[in-house]
Amino acid sequence: MTRFRLPASISVAALLTALGGVPLAAQGGFWWLVPAVPVVIMIWAWRAGTDANERGMRVRALLGNRVVLWPQVAELRADGPKRVVAVLTDGTALPLTAVRPADLPALVKAAGQSLATA
């Protein structure tokens, strides 16, 4: 199985931000939101990503995940310099969390395929 994850520095930065917001949260009222928002970002960064193997992919987000089998994937393509999407056979585009265009060869290899060279 090949795993693609967001950089750990996002979680560390969110943790430090949350710790810095604790004195404000101690003031009461709606100030509790100051450290709560970075905690949610920290959990998202820790959980989000894409796992791929020879059967398919699991795209994970903050609150859920989606499993896509390889026969459902019509195309893998770069969508800008930092994002990859899987175009499914029904025409929908599924953004692959934490997968960069440079990671496409590793993703294809995880599927048990090889890239065609022209």
C-alpha positions in Angstrom: 0.0 0.0 0.0 1.2 3.5 -0.9 0.2 6.4 1.4 0.1 10.0 0.5 -0.2 12.5 3.4 0.0 16.2 4.1 3.3 17.5 5.6 3.5 17.0 9.4 4.6 20.6 9.7 0.9 21.6 9.2 -0.1 19.7 12.3 2.8 21.0 14.3 2.0 24.6 13.3 -1.7 24.1 14.2 -0.8 22.6 17.6 1.5 25.6 18.4 -1.2 28.0 17.4 -3.8 26.2 19.5 -1.4 26.3 22.5 -0.9 30.0 22.0 -4.7 30.5 22.0 -5.3 28.8 25.4 -4.9 32.1 27.4 -7.6 33.7 25.3 -9.9 30.7 25.7 -9.5 31.1 29.5 -11.2 34.5 29.2 -14.5 32.8 28.6 -17.2 33.6 26.1 -16.6 32.9 22.5 -12.8 33.0 22.9 -12.8 29.2 23.2 -13.0 29.3 19.4 -9.4 30.7 19.1 -7.7 27.4 20.0 -10.6 25.2 18.7 -10.1 26.2 15.1 -6.4 25.2 15.0 -7.2 21.9 16.7 -9.7 21.1 13.9 -7.0 22.0 11.3 -4.5 19.8 13.2 -6.9 16.8 13.1 -7.6 17.4 9.4 -3.9 17.6 8.5 -3.2 14.4 10.5 -6.1 12.4 9.0 -6.4 13.6 5.4 -4.6 11.8 2.6 -4.9 9.1 -0.1 -4.1 5.4 0.3 -3.6 3.3 -2.9 -3.1 -0.4 -3.5 -3.7 -2.8 -6.4 -7.5 -2.8 -5.8 -8.2 0.9 -5.6 -7.8 4.1 -3.6 -9.2 5.5 -0.3 -9.4 9.3 -0.2 -9.6 10.5 3.4 -10.9 13.8 4.6 -11.7 15.3 8.0 -15.0 13.6 8.6 -15.1 10.8 6.1 -13.5 8.8 3.3 -14.3 7.5 -0.1 -13.2 4.2 -1.6 -12.8 4.1 -5.4 -11.8 0.9 -7.2 -9.5 1.1 -10.2 -12.2 0.0 -12.7 -14.1 3.2 -11.7 -11.2 5.4 -12.6 -11.1 6.6 -16.2 -8.2 9.0 -15.9 -5.6 10.4 -13.4 -4.6 13.9 -14.3 -2.7 16.9 -12.9 -5.0 19.8 -12.1 -2.6 22.6 -11.8 0.9 22.5 -10.3 0.0 21.1 -6.9 -3.1 18.9 -7.3 -4.1 15.6 -8.9 -7.7 14.5 -9.7 -9.1 11.1 -10.6 -11.8 11.4 -13.3 -14.2 8.6 -12.7 -16.2 6.7 -15.3 -19.3 8.6 -14.4 -17.6 11.9 -15.3 -17.1 13.2 -11.8 -13.7 14.5 -10.7 -12.4 13.4 -7.4 -9.5 15.5 -5.9 -6.8 13.2 -4.5 -5.8 14.7 -1.1 -2.0 15.1 -0.7 -1.2 13.7 -4.1 1.0 16.0 -6.2 1.7 15.6 -9.9 5.2 14.4 -9.1 3.5 11.5 -7.2 1.6 10.2 -10.2 4.3 7.5 -11.0 4.1 6.1 -7.5 0.3 6.1 -7.6 0.3 4.2 -10.9 2.8 1.8 -9.5 0.6 1.2 -6.4 -2.1 0.2 -8.8 0.1 -2.5 -10.3 0.5 -0.7 -13.6 3.3 1.1 -15.4 3.3 4.4 -17.2 3.3 4.3 -20.9 6.2 6.3 -22.4 5.8 8.1 -25.7 
